[in-house]
Amino acid sequence: MSVASSNHAKLQLRSGRISSIDVFRALTVLVMIIVNQWGGVQGLPSWMKHMPADADAMSFVDAVFPAFLFIVGMSIPFALQQRLTLGDSWWQRLSHVLQRALGLVVIGVFMVNAEDGYHSASMLLPIAAWALLSYLAAFLIWGSVSGGPALSMPWRVAGMGILLVLALLYHGGAEGQDGMTAQWWGILGLIGWAYLIACICFQLCRGRLPLLFVCLALCLAYFVAHAVPEIAAQPVLAALFSQPGHFSHTALVLCGCITALIFFNQAAQKNNRQRFTAAIVFAIGLAVLATLMRPEYKISKIYATPSWVLYSAAICVLIFCALYRWIDVAGHAVLPRLLAPVAANPLIAYLIPFILGAALQLAELNLPAILNKPVPGVLYALGFALVLALLVKKIAKAGIRLRI
């Protein structure tokens, strides 16, 4: 496929869907759902839980969110190339990216305010009903049925109106004196910010690998700079460098972009062995840099430290190498009928557990207490993920989409 822009003349990505990327995305979403279900299970070993912020360690659970950011990055070159082939200008592509990022941030902010910070006595609606209405509003704005385009403008305006009313009805703080706040943006909000910054970087770099490495270095440097005492002492500079987490997450997205270009930029004219070698060298380089930075910046998912970012990215590169070798090179299938709908509808798959949780809360129903014990809890989470995958398959077959 040729790229319809001289600005990206050196970028020529492979056309068609890539099974290993789809499988990686689907597995990441399902594992994220599983570990979320484990959150309330008592007595699990530490490797099945998030590590404390100051532990200087990470479990495989702490690598799940980075994997999602990484796979978002792998999708960016393909998505932007598609916009190029449609003839979109730079500003049209930026507008599209801004709309997608805004959608993720808005949903993320509503979700996090439904989880914490609300003042029940001051709210006219139970928080569970408030949350369910926010999901309905999101569907009216970004949803579609029967596989068609987004809902018509009256429905979308109605969705925006519902969100506005919900925001006005929200009361938070110790005495209900506060409104909605960004808090920590929520998972979707963090993804939205990282996606936005990474897309801007990718467009400014015109998809060129050396420049993307520079952007990756600048993201890590941003984190380093925010903790420098001289910068922290200056109000303007402190404000400028006050978002280290967003740039750490952007670094993970950029690593995904770089990996996609290593494997799928056909203009590079490399064979599979050369591409695998480049990817493994990239992973080793990330791990070495993480080790060098770790004494100063301990591993911490909560603080989004550079060592956590780099180790996680190295793991993701190696996982993708294995998936690509097994699926696309060797031709082995990995449950495509079950994973494909989740890969195509990751946002729906991610939101379903929250919708079900709010519905159960509104109905004042609780899961059996035995599911809080290790063995039943772990098995329930695995079964829940399987049932959810089947449900997403049914939803996808009905043509229901969230087009963000």
Secondary structure, DSSP 8 states (H G I E B T S, - for coil): ---S-GGGTT--B--S--HHHHHHHHHHHHHHHHHHHGGG-TT--GGGS---TTSS---GGGGHHHHHHHHHHHHHHHHHHHHHHTT--HHHHHHHHHHHHHHHHHHHHHHHHHHSSB-GGG-SS-HHHHHHHHHHHHHHHHEESTT-SS--HHHHHHHHHHHHHHHHH--BSTTS-B----TT-HHHHHHHHHHHHHHHHHHHHTT-HHHHHHHHHHHHHHHHHHT-HHHHTSHHHHHHT--HHHHHHHHHHHHHHHHHHHHHBGGG---HHHHHHHHHHHHHHHHHHHHHHTTTS---TTTT-HHHHHHHHHHHHHHHHHHIIIIIIS----SHHHHHHHHH-HHHHHHHHHHHHHHHHHTT----GGGGSHHHHHHHHHHHHHHHHHHHHHHHHTT-EE--
